[in-house]
Amino acid sequence: MASIVKRNKSFGVVYTSYEGGKQKQHWEPYHSYEAALHRKEQVELIQKSGRRGYKAVLII
């Protein structure tokens, strides 16, 4: 699951992935809420599909 966090004038998407059997937290900053929401939906779709240890790629 991913979440959106507001920091000053930007938004961050925070999510957890598994790399090499270890849990790792990722933080991706965005300048608009719409871009952050789009990325959050992408991350949740990838996580729902059950793929672990993926390298996240932003597709606009």
ZITAZI-V992352 format. One record per backbone hydrogen bond with DSSP energy under -0.5 kcal/mol. NH is the residue of the N-H (numbers start at 0). CO is the residue of the C=O. Records with the same first field share a line. If there is no record, write none. Layout:
NH->CO + CO
//
This chain:
2->13
4->11
6->9
9->6
10->29
11->4
12->27
13->2 + 11
14->25
16->23
18->16 + 21
21->18
23->16
25->14
27->12
29->10
35->31
36->32
37->33
38->34
39->35
40->36
41->37
42->38
43->39
44->40
45->41
46->42
47->43
48->44
49->46
50->45
55->53
58->56
//
